[in-house]
Amino acid sequence: GETIALVGPNGCGKTTLLKHLAKRIQPSEKLCQGTVEWGHNVRAGFYEQLHDTLNPENTILAEIRSFRPDMTPEQVRTFMGCFGFSGEDIFKTISVISGGERSRVAIAKLVAGDANLLFLDEPTNHLDIQTREILEQALQTYEGALIFVSHDRELLDKLADRIIAFEPEGVHVIWGNYSDYRQWKQKNKDNRTVKDASAEERTRKIQKRNIERLQSKTAQAEAKKRRKRAEQVELEITQLENQINELESQFGTLPPEDYAKAASMKTLYHELKQTVENLYHEWHTLLEDLHE
């Protein structure tokens, strides 16, 4: 039932360690040594951003039933409703749904499976707000153990029981969440500070703190603008995806001889898809800026 988070700068080895623990890669005599032993009856699940485990040819219904054949279509429909899929959504194929929707299917597979240990690599990266909330709720109610890599401070505070921190001087284990980790860092920093620092040094620190507060206020205002734009982009994406779904439905009822209509609809369809792709790119950029 414990939740362990791996934190540290990019390139320090967090994902490599996670994959070793998950037995996705094996130790190398040249690069590292050691062994990984799982406890008795451990059943592991691994979540990664690329969702390579999803079959693009399957419908959402088929994807869930591929590893949970005991679930009836009605049970799948009810279960996937908890992950934002309603009505006929479960009959969509994996290949045509959005990146956020694929993330929700991947999360649902983990939750519906029998894994009692989950490995998560940056689980909230590039997720829309709705999917982030669904993921957080699912993980907070998950009864198994979690080991995850993340830069998401909010997620780290909500989930972590223990932090394994990659620091310049080595790896440290801190009991608690991200807030406890920050306090630990501050305490260590304070212990390294020369006790008899001069008045000039103290003044310099105060001036620096005042500048940082001003910069923080400016950053908060910018973040508010980006958050508002991100919400607007999400709304635009939803509206356009609804139009795309409507066009896809119309394609099936269009008379074969109506070439002009088909060509016009196809042009509009590709324009809408391109616009959605551009909006997703803008939206990802906004979210990355917000989470820096």
C-alpha positions as CSV (number, residue, x, y, z in Angstrom):
1,G,0.0,0.0,0.0
2,E,3.0,2.3,0.0
3,T,3.5,5.1,-2.6
4,I,7.1,5.9,-3.5
5,A,8.0,8.8,-5.8
6,L,11.3,9.3,-7.7
7,V,12.2,12.9,-8.1
8,G,15.2,14.8,-9.5
9,P,16.5,16.7,-12.6
10,N,16.1,15.3,-16.1
11,G,18.7,12.8,-17.1
12,C,19.7,11.8,-13.6
13,G,18.4,8.2,-14.0
14,K,14.9,8.2,-12.5
15,T,13.2,6.4,-15.5
16,T,16.1,4.0,-15.8
17,L,15.8,3.0,-12.1
18,L,12.0,2.7,-12.5
19,K,12.4,0.3,-15.5
20,H,15.0,-1.7,-13.5
21,L,12.6,-2.1,-10.6
22,A,9.8,-3.0,-13.1
23,K,12.1,-5.6,-14.7
24,R,11.7,-3.9,-18.0
25,I,15.5,-3.8,-18.4
26,Q,18.2,-5.9,-16.8
27,P,21.3,-4.7,-14.9
28,S,24.5,-4.4,-17.0
29,E,27.9,-5.5,-15.6
30,K,29.4,-2.4,-17.3
31,L,26.9,0.2,-16.3
32,C,25.4,-1.0,-13.0
33,Q,25.2,-4.0,-10.7
34,G,22.5,-5.3,-8.4
35,T,19.4,-7.4,-8.3
36,V,15.7,-6.8,-8.2
37,E,13.5,-9.1,-6.2
38,W,9.7,-8.8,-6.0
39,G,7.8,-10.0,-3.0
40,H,5.6,-13.1,-3.0
41,N,2.5,-12.8,-5.2
42,V,3.4,-9.4,-6.7
43,R,1.5,-8.6,-9.9
44,A,2.9,-5.5,-11.6
45,G,1.5,-3.1,-14.1
46,F,3.4,-0.4,-16.0
47,Y,2.1,2.9,-17.3
48,E,4.0,4.8,-19.9
49,Q,3.2,7.9,-22.0
50,L,3.3,6.1,-25.4
51,H,0.6,3.6,-24.6
52,D,2.3,0.9,-26.7
53,T,0.2,-1.7,-24.9
54,L,-3.1,-0.5,-26.6
55,N,-4.2,-2.2,-29.8
56,P,-5.1,0.6,-32.3
57,E,-7.5,-1.8,-34.1
58,N,-9.6,-2.5,-31.0
59,T,-12.6,-0.6,-29.9
60,I,-12.5,0.6,-26.4
61,L,-14.9,-2.2,-25.5
62,A,-12.8,-4.8,-27.1
63,E,-9.6,-3.4,-25.5
64,I,-11.0,-3.7,-22.0
65,R,-12.5,-7.1,-22.6
66,S,-9.2,-8.4,-24.2
67,F,-7.8,-8.7,-20.7
68,R,-11.1,-8.7,-18.7
69,P,-13.2,-11.2,-20.7
70,D,-15.3,-11.8,-17.6
71,M,-16.8,-8.3,-17.9
72,T,-20.0,-8.0,-19.9
73,P,-20.4,-5.1,-22.4
74,E,-22.8,-3.4,-19.9
75,Q,-20.3,-3.7,-17.1
76,V,-17.6,-2.2,-19.4
77,R,-19.9,0.6,-20.3
78,T,-20.6,1.4,-16.6
79,F,-16.9,1.0,-15.7
80,M,-15.7,3.3,-18.5
81,G,-18.3,5.9,-17.6
82,C,-16.0,6.6,-14.5
83,F,-13.3,7.5,-17.0
84,G,-15.3,10.0,-19.0
85,F,-16.6,7.7,-21.7
86,S,-20.4,7.8,-22.1
87,G,-23.0,6.4,-24.5
88,E,-21.6,4.9,-27.7
89,D,-18.1,6.1,-26.9
90,I,-16.9,2.6,-26.0
91,F,-17.5,1.5,-29.7
92,K,-14.8,4.0,-30.9
93,T,-11.6,2.4,-32.1
94,I,-8.3,3.2,-30.3
95,S,-6.8,4.6,-33.5
96,V,-9.3,7.5,-33.9
97,I,-9.6,8.7,-30.3
98,S,-7.5,11.6,-28.9
99,G,-4.3,11.3,-27.0
100,G,-6.1,12.2,-23.8
101,E,-8.7,9.6,-24.4
102,R,-6.0,7.0,-25.0
103,S,-4.5,7.9,-21.7
104,R,-7.8,7.4,-20.0
105,V,-8.2,3.9,-21.6
106,A,-4.6,3.0,-20.4
107,I,-5.4,4.2,-16.9
108,A,-8.7,2.2,-16.9
109,K,-6.8,-0.9,-18.0
110,L,-4.4,-0.5,-15.0
111,V,-7.2,0.0,-12.6
112,A,-9.4,-2.8,-13.9
113,G,-6.4,-5.2,-13.9
114,D,-5.3,-7.3,-11.0
115,A,-2.0,-5.6,-10.5
116,N,-1.1,-4.9,-6.9
117,L,2.0,-2.9,-7.8
118,L,2.0,-0.1,-10.4
119,F,5.0,1.6,-12.0
120,L,4.1,5.0,-13.5
121,D,6.5,7.0,-15.7
122,E,5.5,10.7,-15.7
123,P,1.8,9.8,-15.6
124,T,0.4,13.3,-15.8
125,N,2.5,14.5,-18.7
126,H,0.5,15.9,-21.7
127,L,-2.8,15.1,-20.0
128,D,-5.8,17.4,-20.3
129,I,-7.4,18.7,-17.1
130,Q,-10.2,16.1,-17.1
131,T,-7.9,13.2,-17.6
132,R,-5.5,14.5,-14.9
133,E,-8.4,14.6,-12.4
134,I,-9.5,11.1,-13.3
135,L,-6.0,9.8,-12.9
136,E,-5.5,11.4,-9.5
137,Q,-8.8,10.1,-8.3
138,A,-8.0,6.6,-9.5
139,L,-4.6,6.6,-7.9
140,Q,-5.8,8.0,-4.6
141,T,-8.3,5.2,-4.3
142,Y,-5.9,2.5,-5.6
143,E,-5.2,0.0,-2.8
144,G,-2.0,-1.5,-4.2
145,A,1.6,-0.1,-4.1
146,L,2.8,2.7,-6.4
147,I,6.3,3.6,-7.6
148,F,6.3,6.6,-9.9
149,V,8.4,9.2,-11.6
150,S,7.0,12.7,-11.7
151,H,7.7,16.5,-11.8
152,D,4.1,17.2,-10.9
153,R,4.3,18.8,-7.5
154,E,0.6,18.6,-6.9
155,L,0.5,14.9,-7.7
156,L,3.6,14.3,-5.5
157,D,2.0,16.0,-2.6
158,K,-1.3,14.1,-2.9
159,L,0.2,10.6,-3.4
160,A,3.7,10.2,-2.1
161,D,4.5,8.5,1.3
162,R,8.2,8.4,0.5
163,I,10.4,10.4,-1.8
164,I,13.6,9.0,-3.3
165,A,15.5,12.2,-4.3
166,F,18.3,12.3,-6.8
167,E,20.6,15.1,-5.5
168,P,24.0,16.3,-6.7
169,E,25.7,14.7,-3.7
170,G,23.8,11.4,-4.0
171,V,20.5,9.7,-3.6
172,H,18.4,10.4,-0.4
173,V,15.3,8.8,1.0
174,I,12.8,11.2,2.6
175,W,9.7,10.0,4.4
176,G,6.7,12.1,3.4
177,N,5.5,13.9,0.4
178,Y,6.9,16.7,-1.8
179,S,6.3,19.4,0.8
180,D,8.3,17.3,3.3
181,Y,11.0,16.9,0.7
182,R,11.2,20.7,0.2
183,Q,11.5,21.2,4.0
184,W,14.3,18.6,4.1
185,K,16.1,20.5,1.3
186,Q,15.7,23.8,3.1
187,K,17.0,22.3,6.4
188,N,20.0,20.9,4.7
189,K,20.7,24.1,3.0
190,D,20.4,26.0,6.3
191,N,22.8,23.6,8.0
192,R,25.4,24.4,5.3
193,T,25.0,28.1,5.6
194,V,27.7,29.8,7.6
195,K,26.3,30.8,10.9
196,D,28.1,34.1,11.3
197,A,27.1,35.4,7.9
198,S,27.8,39.1,7.6
199,A,25.0,41.8,7.7
200,E,25.8,42.5,4.0
201,E,25.1,38.9,3.1
202,R,21.8,38.9,5.0
203,T,20.8,42.2,3.2
204,R,21.7,40.7,-0.2
205,K,19.4,37.7,0.6
206,I,16.6,39.9,1.6
207,Q,16.9,41.9,-1.6
208,K,17.0,38.7,-3.6
209,R,13.9,37.4,-1.8
210,N,12.0,40.6,-2.6
211,I,12.9,40.4,-6.2
212,E,11.8,36.7,-6.3
213,R,8.5,37.6,-4.7
214,L,7.9,40.3,-7.4
215,Q,8.9,37.8,-10.1
216,S,6.6,35.2,-8.5
217,K,3.6,37.6,-8.7
218,T,4.4,38.3,-12.3
219,A,4.7,34.6,-13.0
220,Q,1.4,33.9,-11.3
221,A,-0.4,36.5,-13.5
222,E,1.2,34.9,-16.6
223,A,0.2,31.4,-15.4
224,K,-3.4,32.6,-14.9
225,K,-3.5,33.8,-18.5
226,R,-2.1,30.5,-19.8
227,R,-4.5,28.5,-17.7
228,K,-7.4,30.5,-19.1
229,R,-6.2,30.0,-22.6
230,A,-5.6,26.3,-22.0
231,E,-9.3,26.0,-20.8
232,Q,-10.4,27.9,-23.9
233,V,-8.3,25.6,-26.2
234,E,-9.8,22.5,-24.5
235,L,-13.3,23.8,-25.2
236,E,-12.4,24.5,-28.9
237,I,-10.9,21.0,-29.2
238,T,-14.0,19.4,-27.8
239,Q,-16.2,21.3,-30.2
240,L,-14.1,20.5,-33.2
241,E,-13.9,16.8,-32.2
242,N,-17.7,16.7,-32.0
243,Q,-17.8,18.2,-35.6
244,I,-15.3,15.5,-36.7
245,N,-17.4,12.8,-35.1
246,E,-20.5,14.2,-36.8
247,L,-18.7,14.2,-40.2
248,E,-17.6,10.6,-39.7
249,S,-21.2,9.6,-39.0
250,Q,-22.3,11.4,-42.2
251,F,-19.7,9.6,-44.3
252,G,-21.5,6.4,-43.6
253,T,-24.9,7.6,-44.9
254,L,-23.6,9.6,-47.9
255,P,-24.8,8.2,-51.3
256,P,-21.8,6.7,-53.2
257,E,-22.6,8.8,-56.3
258,D,-22.5,12.1,-54.5
259,Y,-18.8,12.7,-55.3
260,A,-18.9,16.5,-54.9
261,K,-20.5,16.3,-51.5
262,A,-18.0,13.6,-50.5
263,A,-15.0,15.7,-51.7
264,S,-16.3,18.8,-49.8
265,M,-16.8,16.9,-46.6
266,K,-13.4,15.2,-46.9
267,T,-11.7,18.6,-47.3
268,L,-13.5,20.0,-44.3
269,Y,-12.7,16.8,-42.3
270,H,-9.0,17.2,-43.0
271,E,-9.1,20.9,-42.2
272,L,-10.8,20.2,-38.8
273,K,-8.3,17.4,-38.0
274,Q,-5.4,19.7,-38.8
275,T,-6.9,22.5,-36.6
276,V,-7.4,20.0,-33.8
277,E,-3.8,18.9,-34.1
278,N,-2.5,22.5,-34.0
279,L,-4.7,23.2,-30.9
280,Y,-3.4,20.1,-29.2
281,H,0.2,21.3,-29.8
282,E,-0.7,24.7,-28.4
283,W,-2.4,23.1,-25.4
284,H,0.6,20.8,-24.6
285,T,2.9,23.9,-24.8
286,L,0.6,25.8,-22.4
287,L,0.5,22.9,-19.9
288,E,4.3,22.4,-20.0
289,D,4.7,26.1,-19.3
290,L,2.2,25.8,-16.4
291,H,4.0,22.8,-14.8
292,E,7.6,24.1,-15.1
